[in-house]
Amino acid sequence: MKVQDIKEIAQRMDISCGKLKKGELIRLIQTKEGNSACFDSGQSSQCGQGGCLWAEDCN
């Protein structure tokens, strides 16, 4: 997913994007959704969130 798309999602959720990097922004979105902020943490196989919007970009 492109950073601009992620920023649009964040803005709809009233999250200030500022100068956050892609991973930081996604983790804030995950937290706001009530999910584990596990994006790009190296634990994608263990997070249990198979239907996650970020799964394709996650490590």
ABEGO torsion letter per residue (X at the ends): XBAAAAAAAAAAAGBBAEABBAAAAAAAAAAAAGBBBABGAGAAAAAGBAABAAAAABX
